[in-house]
Amino acid sequence: MAVSGAYMASPCTEPVVTAVAEKGLDEAWWTTAVGKLRGIVMFLRLRAAAAVCGGLVLLLASGPSAEAASGAAPVLVTAGGTHSAVLALDPAKQVWDPVRDPASVLWRFDPREVAAYADTQPAKTWVDGPNEAKMRSFKGQDYLLTVAGKGFAGVVKYPGKERYWASDTLTTSADAYAYNPHSIEMVPTPDGSAFDVVVASTGHGSAAPPSDRNVCLFPRSQGPTQTASSCQKLPQAHGLAWDAGRQRLWALGGNQLVAYRVDRTVPATPKLKVDTALSVTVPWGAGHDLNWVPGQDRLWVATGTPVFQYDIGAGQWLGDPAYDGVSGQYPGWETVGTKVTAYGTKAISTDPATGQVVTAQGKVDELTDVAEVHFPEAQHQLKYDGAVWYFYKARWLRAETAG
């Protein structure tokens, strides 16, 4: 998946390329230098956005810190509890605390604070916190895609927080967690002029959502509808990823990795159809996160304990050879692919600019207060006024291009 939007390499990377050509500098030097320049551009953009667009006030400094300029992207976390929000956090800070160190939070989204989302009842549908936060770029605009367990789902323009699409239909009056949305993805139309929205829901406990509505497509390309035009059963659906090359939507639920095509025979009511030829069984169950490995035809697949990569073209599972069905390894599998925690890996993503991997490992009721960074190793802790603040997922703030 390509990276675009605010975080593409800027024109200032050209001198670096020239230096490589003239001086014969090696690839490692080039990667580090470009990463630093990208980091500076990204940090300054975020700093300006926080100052202009509201949200938590960012304390302006004279320039980016050394680590913020090192190429590392900000980290997105889905923070829960009373102060539930999606937070974009400074990678230069070892401890993130919006009360004691406001500058550690570069941007935040909480629909309870934005009038445009009032009709989605965020006081009910957002409370207890978001389950997903990912960035996508479409036609030059970056978007935050987010859902919460009690029914909120939204596509939010970044950084201004304007509403592109939002819904509160994935809940019931009898059971707020009847659907329990866990992931969201945008699915562009074939002509690339617009996109629809798909939401994955686990159901409450082992139960399926009403009418088996685990993976639901909302035809946003036809207007700001909150009514799904198609739903598919996929018990414990947790992850979604759009495959632009194949024009397929990948969904992870339990030990199943399912590919869907979008049938647009009737444009106003597109339908999800299972592609059985591509769908596969995961070597381990309790699937939790699905994400692209940048620059490769591979998906990160995080499960109850192991973390795999799935090479789609080769039809090959990569990771810990102790698991049946694994036929190869990916770089760093010993570090990120075998760590055993009480609740498994809840999120994993790779920063395409630096190659670093960030993970969230559940430790308290599937939540954690620590984002773990790998290659090289580092840890960041989230707090609220000095107290531990738990979150569910952590990702790099890099906008992948949908298309």
Helices and strands as residue ranges (DSSP letters): G 5-7, G 11-13, H 14-23, H 27-53, G 68-70, E 75-79, E 85-89, E 95-96, G 102-104, E 105-109, G 111-113, G 115-120, H 122-125, E 130-138, E 141-148, E 153-158, E 163-167, E 181-188, E 195-201, G 210-212, E 215-218, G 220-222, E 230-232, E 237-243, E 248-253, E 256-263, E 271-274, E 280-281, E 289-292, E 298-302, E 307-311, E 316-318, E 326-328, H 333-336, E 345-350, E 357-361, E 370-374, E 378-384, E 387-388, E 391-396, E 400-401
